[in-house]
Amino acid sequence: MFFKKPKIKKGDVYAVQTGDFVGQLFNFMKKDGDDYVFLSVPDIKIQRVPIEKFDFGKEHEIIEFVEHLPKNIFRVIEAQYKILAKEDG
């Protein structure tokens, strides 16, 4: 029997439980090649995470799904992401 991995969706929020980013909420923005791109809160920084490391983090409870943001909240997060992405060029 084949099991399909649940897809990560724009607006999904993950809490970092351990490591360098403990206490951060990673808000999923997009997939870019072999990376997932997040906006971390409260640091308000763009974080690129290789898909392989993200999957490892989920399997080992380093990161944990929190919620899917309501559209109005996600729009605020997305606007901040676009500002930072423009600055990074």
C-alpha positions as a printed NumPy array, in Angstrom:
array([[ 0.   ,  0.   ,  0.   ],
       [ 1.27 ,  3.47 , -0.858],
       [ 0.998,  6.387,  1.504],
       [ 0.937,  9.872,  0.091],
       [ 2.765, 12.538,  2.078],
       [ 0.459, 15.326,  3.155],
       [ 1.155, 18.393,  1.062],
       [ 2.365, 21.565,  2.68 ],
       [ 0.129, 24.491,  1.731],
       [ 0.555, 28.241,  1.558],
       [-0.582, 29.595,  4.921],
       [ 0.49 , 26.547,  6.956],
       [ 2.3  , 27.431, 10.189],
       [ 4.91 , 25.267, 11.906],
       [ 6.404, 25.757, 15.378],
       [10.096, 25.03 , 15.861],
       [10.501, 22.943, 19.025],
       [14.312, 22.664, 19.333],
       [17.555, 23.918, 17.814],
       [18.683, 27.32 , 16.585],
       [15.177, 28.46 , 15.685],
       [13.352, 27.262, 18.808],
       [10.34 , 29.461, 19.54 ],
       [ 9.957, 30.595, 15.931],
       [ 6.82 , 30.084, 13.88 ],
       [ 7.585, 29.25 , 10.26 ],
       [ 4.855, 30.448,  7.896],
       [ 5.007, 28.565,  4.581],
       [ 5.185, 30.87 ,  1.571],
       [ 6.272, 28.768, -1.415],
       [ 8.311, 25.892, -2.797],
       [11.421, 26.977, -4.685],
       [13.295, 24.121, -6.336],
       [14.38 , 21.73 , -3.565],
       [13.603, 24.234, -0.803],
       [10.583, 25.402,  1.106],
       [10.509, 29.138,  1.79 ],
       [ 9.058, 30.437,  5.058],
       [ 8.634, 33.746,  6.834],
       [ 9.69 , 33.257, 10.438],
       [ 7.881, 35.079, 13.217],
       [ 8.683, 36.88 , 15.514],
       [12.098, 37.426, 13.84 ],
       [10.41 , 38.409, 10.542],
       [13.073, 36.79 ,  8.372],
       [12.884, 34.712,  5.223],
       [14.078, 31.166,  5.889],
       [14.912, 28.661,  3.138],
       [14.696, 25.056,  4.305],
       [15.687, 22.123,  2.106],
       [12.677, 19.815,  1.709],
       [14.738, 16.877,  2.945],
       [15.594, 18.715,  6.212],
       [11.997, 19.853,  6.642],
       [10.747, 16.267,  6.325],
       [13.416, 15.101,  8.801],
       [12.337, 17.838, 11.232],
       [ 8.693, 16.752, 11.041],
       [ 9.538, 13.074, 11.493],
       [11.714, 13.8  , 14.541],
       [ 9.35 , 16.374, 16.123],
       [11.789, 19.253, 15.67 ],
       [ 8.995, 21.157, 13.957],
       [ 5.277, 20.688, 14.451],
       [ 2.25 , 21.775, 12.453],
       [ 0.268, 24.44 , 14.319],
       [-2.5  , 25.645, 12.015],
       [-3.519, 26.887,  8.612],
       [-3.868, 30.67 ,  8.814],
       [-7.148, 32.408,  7.964],
       [-6.887, 34.325,  4.667],
       [-6.961, 37.781,  6.277],
       [-4.043, 36.915,  8.589],
       [-2.093, 35.22 ,  5.805],
       [-2.39 , 38.351,  3.642],
       [-0.518, 40.341,  6.32 ],
       [ 2.234, 37.694,  6.527],
       [ 2.44 , 37.525,  2.728],
       [ 2.728, 41.324,  2.442],
       [ 5.653, 41.308,  4.887],
       [ 7.282, 38.463,  2.97 ],
       [ 7.001, 40.4  , -0.319],
       [ 8.619, 43.475,  1.282],
       [11.557, 41.396,  2.547],
       [11.906, 39.472, -0.727],
       [12.056, 42.758, -2.632],
       [14.758, 44.075, -0.274],
       [16.816, 40.885, -0.708],
       [16.543, 41.318, -4.476]])
